Amino acid sequence: MRTVEETVQARLILSTHRSVRLRVVLSYRPEDPLAVRMAFPAEFSLDDPAERRDSEDIVWIFARQLLSAGIELPAGVGDVHVRPAVGRRTMVELRAPEGIALLQFDTADLRRFLWRSRLLVPEGEEHLHLDADRALAQLLG
């Protein structure tokens, strides 16, 4: 099966007056039809530098529906929150025990990515792409 992958620019908000640009790779896999992935360069990790491998991206996996809903209205509970922002921007907040990362995306980039993912698996048809046996095997190791 094909994968949708798109590299976009985001801003990591460091404080009220400081931010830094970073590359984010968005991906969608029909074999995992409910999820999207966001991969960030390892240098932006909140982990202890001695414990991480510099070559490994940081990957967050969360519901495609959360990203889609959050573009229009604030959405999310728990570790991932998505909400619209001023000026055709979307904020994504990622919460981990090490801290909180607040990222600002161009909404058009997220819409384009979601549109491409829906070409592979339309919303509401995710259940047709689920492989329960494989998921159970992965869960049980």
N, C-alpha and C positions, 0 to 999 in steps of 0.2 A: 504494500500500500504506500501511497505517497504521503509525504509530510509537508505541512506548510511551515516555512521558516522565514522570518523577516527580521532583519537587523535594523533597529531604530535608535535614535538618540534620546536620552532622557537627562533630566537634571536631578542630581541627588541634593536635596536641601540639607545644608549643614547648620544653618542658623537663619535668622530673619534677613540677614544681609549677605549671606554666603551660600553658594551652591557650586557644584562641579558637574561638568558634563561626563556622561559615561555611555558606553555602548551596551545595549540590551538586546539579546537575541530572544525573540518570541517564537515559540514553536507549538504546533498542534499535530497530533498523531491520531489518525482514525482508529487505531487499535486501542487507544485510550480516549474514547470520544467525549467524555465529560470534562476533560482537563486541558488546561493550557500550561505552558512552561515559560518562565522568564529566567534567562541565564545572564548573570552579571560577572564581570571580570573579578578574579580572586582578590585583587588588591583592595577591593571595596568590602571585604569581609570584616565582620565585627569579631571574628574568632581570634584567638591568640595566634600571632604570626608564626610562632614555633610549632603550632599544631596543624597548620594547613599546608597543603601543597600548592605552590604558586601557579602551577599550570592548570589547576582545576577551577572551572567556573563555579559560581554559587548558583544553584538552581532552586527556584521556588515553583511548586506545582499547586495549582488551585483551580477551582471550577471555571469553565468557560462562561457559564451563565453569570457568575459573579462579575467578571470583567465586562460583559455585555450590559448588565444592569447598572453597574457603577458609572458608566459613561453618562447615563441619563439622570440618575438619582443616587444619593449615598447608599452604598450596599456593603455588606460584610459584617461578620461577627468573628471574634477569635483573632487569628494571626494575620488575616488579610482584609484590608478595607480599601474600597475604591469609591471615588466621588468626583463629580465634575468640579472644575475650578474656573476662575475668570479667564476669559480670552481663549476659548477653544482649547483648553488644557484639561487633563485628567490627572488626578492625584492617586497614587497607589501607596498605601502605607503597609509595610511589612513589619510584623512584631515577632521578636525572638527573645529568648532569655538574655541574650547579650545586649539587646537594645532595640531601637526602632529606626527603621529606614523610611524616609519619606521621599518619594520619587514623583517627578512631574513629567508627564508625557504629552506630546501633541495628540489631541483626540483623533485627528485624521489618520495618524499612523495606526492607532488601536482599531479604529473602524475598518481600515483596509485589511488589517490582519484578521479580524473577526469575519469579514466578508469572505476572504479567501478560505478560512476554515469551514465556513458554511457551504462553500461549493463542494467540499469533500463530504461533509456530514451536516445536513440541514438541521437547524434547531428542531427538537421534537422527535428526531429520528436516531438519536444516540443509542437507544436501546437495541436497534437493529445491528449495531456494530460491536456490542459487548460480547465477549467470549468468557462466559462464566467459568468454564472448566479451566482455562488458562489463568484467570484471576485467582481462582481457588488454589491452583498449583503454586502460583507465586506467593500467595499468602502463607501457605503451609511449608514453603521452602522446598 
